Amino acid sequence: MASRPARPAGGLTGTPGRRAAQPPRPGRQRRAQLHPGAWWLWSLSLGTAATRTTNPLLLALLVSVSAYVVATRRPDTPWSRSYGAFVKLALAVILIRLVFAIVLGSPVPGTHTLLTLPELPLPAWAQGIRLGGEVTAEALTFALYDGMRLATLLICVGAANALANPSRLLKSLPGALYEMGVAVVVALTFAPSLIADVQRLRAARRLRGRPDNGIRGLLHVGLPVLEGALERSVALAAAMDARGYGRTAQVPPGVRRTTAALTLGGLLGVCAGTYGLLTAEGAAYGLPVLLAGLAAALAGLKLGGRRSLRTRYRPDRWDVRAWLVVASGVATAALLALAAARDPAALHPGVVPLVAPALPLWPAAAVLLGLLPAFVAPDPKELS
């Protein structure tokens, strides 16, 4: 009987003393990823920081910080390609704001007239509104600063949409917010899928030698895109129905009424506390009412989770890196809010008289704290 040949020492590879490289297990790879809620809290903190200033240099620095983090930590997924669409939307917002300032005028007075448009006379009840007239450099500068603030906020939201996995974010929501979270996740994932469909159809038309620009190209591309969106909606509805979407557990009527009272009262408390913090008269009661409202709303969400019949498979863990990412964004927002209170002239440069904005040093250093996720978050290339 022939003897069995000896197996090499290196295992299946045949290389002595070495083992074949094993791919990382899915569980270990998921634990290495950052919690999606950390990305959203970080980006919303940067957006909050953008609302505290109209300095174009600080706003440009915030956009640069978010763009660098997205470029270094963005995974190769369909939803991560939506960042460019948010940037284009932000540029459109700035352009629309400037057009409104030119056509409808601005309440900011100015002495540097750039051009004079034909002015349309309006009736007496439309006082404060004008069509045409003088367009000053001060009015355009004020409109540019205001548009850049909103554009920066949109870009920060786009950074969260490009970095966070929507399905994993849905799994991390409390049970009471599951249905609402599904609607938000579907809305967030629809835009990247729509952009991918448009790019695919335009490329196919170019390969066939057909026009893909203009009204004709838009009409020929729009119908297949809408058809694909309808098919995805029907398939999603069937999948959700097959998985028991919308099932609720039976809870006592007293628990339901307590949940509704806590949630509604908590939201009213949050609104009242926020209003108190934003006004000078309510500074004394604003913070206590806000904290009480948050506590009541969280208690209502906790009780409302009893009606949701769902389990979590391999839930995402909130580790030290997630805390560092959130802390960097919160620190940026807090320091810019403090700078806006102590030195409002630096964070809100004036336009009358028209002067060049300066970059304040320590608010700029606070914005650079937002770069921390680029160094502590896991590299998506190592996880793939």
C-alpha positions as CSV (number, residue, x, y, z in Angstrom):
1,M,0.0,0.0,0.0
2,A,1.4,3.4,-1.1
3,S,2.3,5.7,1.7
4,R,0.6,9.2,1.9
5,P,2.9,12.0,0.9
6,A,3.9,14.3,3.8
7,R,2.1,17.6,4.2
8,P,4.3,20.7,3.9
9,A,5.1,22.5,7.2
10,G,3.5,25.7,6.0
11,G,0.0,24.3,5.6
12,L,-1.9,24.6,2.3
13,T,0.5,27.2,0.8
14,G,3.5,24.9,0.6
15,T,5.8,27.6,2.1
16,P,7.7,26.2,5.0
17,G,7.0,28.0,8.3
18,R,4.2,30.2,7.0
19,R,0.5,30.1,7.0
20,A,-1.9,31.4,4.4
21,A,-3.1,35.0,5.1
22,Q,-6.6,34.8,6.5
23,P,-9.1,37.6,5.8
24,P,-10.4,39.4,8.8
25,R,-13.6,37.9,10.3
26,P,-16.8,40.0,9.8
27,G,-17.3,40.4,13.5
28,R,-13.8,41.7,14.1
29,Q,-14.2,44.0,11.1
30,R,-17.4,45.5,12.4
31,R,-15.9,46.1,15.8
32,A,-13.1,47.9,14.1
33,Q,-15.5,50.4,12.4
34,L,-16.5,53.6,14.0
35,H,-20.0,54.0,15.4
36,P,-22.1,55.9,12.8
37,G,-23.6,58.0,15.5
38,A,-20.2,59.5,16.3
39,W,-19.8,60.7,12.7
40,W,-23.2,62.4,12.9
41,L,-22.5,64.1,16.2
42,W,-19.2,65.3,14.9
43,S,-20.6,66.7,11.7
44,L,-23.6,68.3,13.5
45,S,-21.1,69.9,16.0
46,L,-19.2,71.4,13.1
47,G,-22.4,72.7,11.6
48,T,-23.3,74.2,14.9
49,A,-19.9,75.9,14.9
50,A,-20.7,77.3,11.5
51,T,-23.9,78.9,12.7
52,R,-21.9,80.9,15.3
53,T,-19.8,82.9,12.7
54,T,-20.0,84.7,9.4
55,N,-16.3,85.1,9.0
56,P,-15.5,83.6,5.5
57,L,-12.0,82.5,6.6
58,L,-13.4,80.5,9.5
59,L,-16.2,79.1,7.3
60,A,-13.7,78.1,4.6
61,L,-11.5,76.4,7.3
62,L,-14.5,74.4,8.5
63,V,-15.2,73.2,5.0
64,S,-11.6,72.3,4.5
65,V,-11.6,70.3,7.8
66,S,-14.7,68.3,6.8
67,A,-13.4,67.7,3.3
68,Y,-10.1,66.4,4.6
69,V,-11.7,64.0,7.0
70,V,-14.1,62.8,4.3
71,A,-11.2,62.3,1.9
72,T,-9.1,60.3,4.4
73,R,-11.9,58.3,6.1
74,R,-14.6,57.9,3.5
75,P,-15.4,54.2,2.6
76,D,-15.8,53.0,-0.9
77,T,-19.6,52.7,-0.8
78,P,-22.6,54.1,-2.8
79,W,-23.6,56.6,-0.1
80,S,-20.1,57.9,0.3
81,R,-20.2,59.4,-3.2
82,S,-22.9,61.9,-2.2
83,Y,-20.5,64.4,-0.7
84,G,-19.9,66.0,-4.1
85,A,-23.6,66.5,-4.5
86,F,-23.8,68.4,-1.2
87,V,-20.9,70.6,-2.3
88,K,-22.7,71.5,-5.5
89,L,-25.9,72.2,-3.5
90,A,-23.9,74.5,-1.2
91,L,-22.5,76.4,-4.2
92,A,-26.0,76.7,-5.6
93,V,-27.2,78.2,-2.2
94,I,-24.5,80.8,-2.3
95,L,-25.4,81.7,-5.9
96,I,-29.1,82.0,-5.1
97,R,-28.4,84.2,-2.1
98,L,-26.4,86.6,-4.2
99,V,-29.1,86.7,-6.9
100,F,-31.7,87.5,-4.3
101,A,-29.5,90.3,-3.0
102,I,-29.1,91.7,-6.5
103,V,-32.7,91.5,-7.6
104,L,-34.6,92.1,-4.3
105,G,-32.1,94.4,-2.7
106,S,-30.6,94.2,0.8
107,P,-31.3,96.2,4.0
108,V,-27.6,96.8,4.4
109,P,-26.7,100.3,3.4
110,G,-23.7,100.9,1.2
111,T,-21.7,103.6,-0.5
112,H,-19.7,101.5,-3.1
113,T,-22.2,101.1,-5.9
114,L,-21.3,98.4,-8.4
115,L,-24.2,98.7,-10.8
116,T,-27.6,100.1,-11.1
117,L,-30.6,98.0,-12.3
118,P,-33.9,99.4,-13.5
119,E,-36.1,99.7,-10.5
120,L,-39.7,98.5,-10.6
121,P,-42.1,100.7,-8.6
122,L,-44.1,98.8,-6.0
123,P,-47.4,99.7,-4.1
124,A,-47.3,101.2,-0.7
125,W,-48.2,98.0,1.1
126,A,-44.9,96.5,-0.2
127,Q,-42.7,98.8,1.7
128,G,-39.3,97.4,2.5
129,I,-39.2,95.4,-0.7
130,R,-37.7,96.6,-3.9
131,L,-37.0,95.1,-7.4
132,G,-33.9,96.4,-9.0
133,G,-32.1,99.6,-8.0
134,E,-28.5,100.1,-6.8
135,V,-26.3,97.1,-6.1
136,T,-23.6,97.9,-3.6
137,A,-20.5,96.0,-2.6
138,E,-21.6,96.0,1.0
139,A,-24.9,94.3,0.2
140,L,-23.2,91.6,-1.9
141,T,-20.6,91.0,0.8
142,F,-23.3,90.6,3.5
143,A,-25.2,88.2,1.2
144,L,-22.0,86.2,0.5
145,Y,-21.2,85.8,4.2
146,D,-24.8,84.8,5.0
147,G,-24.8,82.3,2.1
148,M,-21.5,80.8,3.1
149,R,-22.8,80.1,6.5
150,L,-25.7,78.0,5.2
151,A,-23.5,76.4,2.6
152,T,-21.0,75.3,5.3
153,L,-23.9,73.8,7.3
154,L,-25.0,71.8,4.2
155,I,-21.4,70.5,3.6
156,C,-21.1,69.4,7.2
157,V,-24.3,67.4,6.8
158,G,-23.0,65.9,3.6
159,A,-19.8,64.8,5.4
160,A,-21.9,62.8,7.9
161,N,-23.9,61.3,5.0
162,A,-20.7,60.2,3.3
163,L,-19.0,58.8,6.4
164,A,-21.8,57.1,8.3
165,N,-23.4,53.8,7.2
166,P,-27.2,54.5,7.1
167,S,-28.2,50.9,7.9
168,R,-25.9,50.7,10.9
169,L,-27.2,54.0,12.1
170,L,-30.7,52.6,11.9
171,K,-29.7,49.7,14.1
172,S,-28.3,52.0,16.7
173,L,-31.5,54.0,17.2
174,P,-33.8,53.4,20.2
175,G,-36.8,51.2,19.6
176,A,-39.3,54.1,19.8
177,L,-37.6,55.9,16.9
178,Y,-37.3,52.8,14.7
179,E,-40.1,53.7,12.3
180,M,-39.0,57.3,12.0
181,G,-35.4,56.1,11.6
182,V,-36.4,53.9,8.7
183,A,-38.0,56.8,6.9
184,V,-34.9,59.0,7.4
185,V,-32.5,56.3,6.3
186,V,-34.5,55.6,3.2
187,A,-34.5,59.3,2.4
188,L,-30.8,59.6,3.0
189,T,-30.0,56.5,0.8
190,F,-32.3,57.6,-2.0
191,A,-30.2,60.6,-3.1
192,P,-27.0,58.6,-3.6
193,S,-28.8,55.9,-5.5
194,L,-30.5,58.5,-7.7
195,I,-27.1,60.2,-8.5
196,A,-25.6,56.8,-9.3
197,D,-28.5,56.0,-11.7
198,V,-28.2,59.3,-13.5
199,Q,-24.4,58.8,-13.9
200,R,-24.9,55.3,-15.2
201,L,-27.6,56.2,-17.7
202,R,-25.6,59.2,-19.0
203,A,-22.5,57.0,-19.5
204,A,-24.6,54.5,-21.4
205,R,-26.1,57.1,-23.7
206,R,-22.6,58.5,-24.4
207,L,-21.4,55.1,-25.3
208,R,-24.2,54.8,-27.8
209,G,-23.5,58.2,-29.3
210,R,-26.7,59.8,-28.0
211,P,-26.9,63.2,-26.4
212,D,-26.9,63.3,-22.6
213,N,-27.2,67.0,-22.1
214,G,-29.9,69.6,-22.5
215,I,-33.7,69.1,-22.3
216,R,-33.7,66.1,-24.7
217,G,-31.1,64.3,-22.7
218,L,-32.8,65.0,-19.4
219,L,-36.1,63.7,-20.7
220,H,-34.5,60.4,-21.9
221,V,-32.6,60.0,-18.7
222,G,-35.4,61.0,-16.3
223,L,-37.9,58.3,-17.2
224,P,-35.5,55.3,-16.5
225,V,-34.4,56.9,-13.3
226,L,-38.0,57.3,-12.1
227,E,-38.7,53.7,-13.2
228,G,-35.8,52.4,-11.2
229,A,-36.8,54.4,-8.2
230,L,-40.3,52.9,-8.4
231,E,-38.9,49.4,-8.6
232,R,-36.7,50.0,-5.6
233,S,-39.6,51.4,-3.6
234,V,-41.8,48.4,-4.4
235,A,-39.0,45.9,-3.5
236,L,-38.3,47.8,-0.3
237,A,-41.9,47.8,0.7
238,A,-42.2,44.0,0.0
239,A,-39.0,43.3,2.0
240,M,-40.2,45.5,5.0
241,D,-43.6,43.8,5.0
242,A,-42.0,40.3,4.9
243,R,-39.8,41.2,7.9
244,G,-42.7,42.4,10.0
245,Y,-42.2,46.1,9.7
246,G,-44.6,48.0,11.9
247,R,-45.3,45.2,14.4
248,T,-46.0,46.5,17.9
249,A,-46.3,44.8,21.3
250,Q,-49.2,45.1,23.6
251,V,-48.5,47.5,26.5
252,P,-50.9,48.7,29.2
253,P,-52.9,51.9,28.4
254,G,-51.3,53.7,31.4
255,V,-47.9,53.1,29.9
256,R,-48.9,54.5,26.6
257,R,-50.4,57.6,28.1
258,T,-47.3,58.1,30.3
259,T,-45.1,57.7,27.3
260,A,-47.1,60.3,25.3
261,A,-47.1,62.8,28.2
262,L,-43.4,62.5,28.8
263,T,-42.4,62.7,25.2
264,L,-44.7,65.7,24.5
265,G,-43.8,67.5,27.7
266,G,-40.1,66.8,27.1
267,L,-40.2,68.3,23.6
268,L,-42.0,71.4,24.8
269,G,-39.4,71.7,27.6
270,V,-36.6,71.5,25.1
271,C,-38.2,74.2,22.9
272,A,-38.8,76.5,25.9
273,G,-35.3,75.9,27.2
274,T,-33.7,76.6,23.9
275,Y,-35.7,79.8,23.5
276,G,-34.7,80.9,27.0
277,L,-31.0,80.3,26.1
278,L,-31.3,82.3,22.9
279,T,-32.9,85.3,24.7
280,A,-31.4,87.6,27.3
281,E,-34.5,87.6,29.5
282,G,-34.7,83.8,29.8
283,A,-31.0,83.0,30.6
284,A,-31.9,82.2,34.2
285,Y,-34.5,79.5,33.5
286,G,-33.3,78.4,30.0
287,L,-30.7,75.8,31.1
288,P,-32.8,74.1,33.8
289,V,-35.9,73.8,31.6
290,L,-33.8,72.4,28.8
291,L,-32.2,69.8,31.0
292,A,-35.6,68.8,32.4
293,G,-37.1,68.6,28.9
294,L,-34.3,66.4,27.7
295,A,-34.7,64.1,30.7
296,A,-38.4,63.8,30.2
297,A,-38.0,63.1,26.4
298,L,-35.4,60.4,27.0
299,A,-37.7,58.8,29.6
300,G,-40.5,58.8,27.1
301,L,-38.3,57.2,24.4
302,K,-37.2,54.6,26.9
303,L,-40.9,53.7,27.7
304,G,-41.9,53.9,24.1
305,G,-39.3,51.3,23.2
306,R,-41.4,48.6,24.9
307,R,-43.8,48.6,21.9
308,S,-41.0,47.8,19.4
309,L,-40.5,44.1,18.7
310,R,-37.0,44.1,17.4
311,T,-33.5,42.7,18.2
312,R,-30.0,43.9,17.3
313,Y,-27.6,41.5,15.7
314,R,-24.0,42.5,16.5
315,P,-24.7,46.0,17.7
316,D,-22.1,48.6,17.2
317,R,-20.1,49.5,20.2
318,W,-19.3,53.0,21.4
319,D,-15.6,52.8,22.0
320,V,-12.9,55.3,23.0
321,R,-12.4,56.4,19.3
322,A,-16.0,57.3,19.1
323,W,-15.7,59.5,22.2
324,L,-12.7,61.2,20.8
325,V,-14.4,62.0,17.5
326,V,-17.5,63.4,19.2
327,A,-15.3,65.3,21.7
328,S,-13.4,67.0,18.9
329,G,-16.6,68.2,17.3
330,V,-18.2,69.4,20.5
331,A,-15.0,71.2,21.5
332,T,-15.0,73.0,18.2
333,A,-18.6,74.1,18.6
334,A,-18.2,75.1,22.3
335,L,-15.0,77.2,21.6
336,L,-16.5,79.0,18.7
337,A,-19.7,79.8,20.7
338,L,-17.4,81.2,23.5
339,A,-15.4,83.2,21.0
340,A,-18.6,84.6,19.5
341,A,-19.7,85.8,22.9
342,R,-16.4,87.3,23.9
343,D,-15.2,88.8,20.6
344,P,-18.2,89.1,18.2
345,A,-16.4,91.5,15.9
346,A,-13.8,88.8,15.0
347,L,-16.4,86.1,14.2
348,H,-18.8,88.5,12.6
349,P,-16.8,91.0,10.5
350,G,-18.6,94.1,9.6
351,V,-19.5,95.2,6.1
352,V,-20.2,98.9,6.8
353,P,-17.5,100.1,6.4
354,L,-16.3,97.5,4.1
355,V,-13.1,95.9,5.5
356,A,-11.2,92.7,4.7
357,P,-11.9,89.9,7.3
358,A,-9.1,88.7,9.5
359,L,-8.5,85.2,10.7
360,P,-8.6,85.0,14.5
361,L,-6.0,82.7,15.9
362,W,-7.5,80.8,18.7
363,P,-10.9,80.3,17.0
364,A,-9.0,78.9,14.0
365,A,-7.1,76.6,16.3
366,A,-10.5,75.5,17.7
367,V,-11.7,74.6,14.2
368,L,-8.5,72.6,13.6
369,L,-9.6,70.3,16.5
370,G,-12.1,68.9,14.1
371,L,-9.3,67.2,12.2
372,L,-8.9,64.7,15.1
373,P,-11.1,62.0,13.4
374,A,-8.7,61.9,10.5
375,F,-6.1,60.4,12.9
376,V,-8.1,58.4,15.4
377,A,-10.8,56.9,13.2
378,P,-10.1,53.6,11.5
379,D,-8.8,53.7,7.9
380,P,-11.4,52.2,5.5
381,K,-8.7,50.8,3.3
382,E,-7.4,48.6,6.1
383,L,-11.0,47.3,6.8
384,S,-11.7,46.3,3.2
